Structures are given as C-alpha cells and as structure tokens.
Amino acid sequence: MNVDDIKCSIFLNGAPHPVRAGAPLPELLAALGLGAGTVLVEHNGRALFPKEWPAIQLRDGDRLEIIRVVAGG
C-alpha cells in the first residue's frame, strides 16, 4: 500500500469527511475549490490565519470549520 493512499476521517463543518492522512490543509481547500481570502478556517477550535494553513497536516479526528466570507450590502 502506498503511503499516499492511507485515508483518515476528519469532521468538516460537523460531518465526517475522508482525507489523505497527513494532507496539508491547503490541499483540502483546493479540492473543495476554496482559497485564501474567500474563507475563514478553524482547526480543532482555533481560528487560523491563512499564513498558518500550510503548516497544518490533517490527522484522523481533526475538526475543521470552514466559513465562506461573503461581502455585500
């Protein structure tokens, strides 16, 4: 089995979501079609600055809350 094939389960906005074990957060955001400036991300109860995203490697049981930023009036 290839290490890249190992899956784990995180909770994304409260629902189970499979990801590649150890995947960096930006990889998941890209797969979801989301990028810096369009979302706010909370990882295991801590709000993250976009500059912190590359250092986050997803692990089994992690909890992510992703909120889309919408501007308008």
Helices and strands as residue ranges (DSSP letters): G 3-5, E 7-12, E 15-20, H 25-31, E 39-43, E 46-48, G 50-55, E 63-68
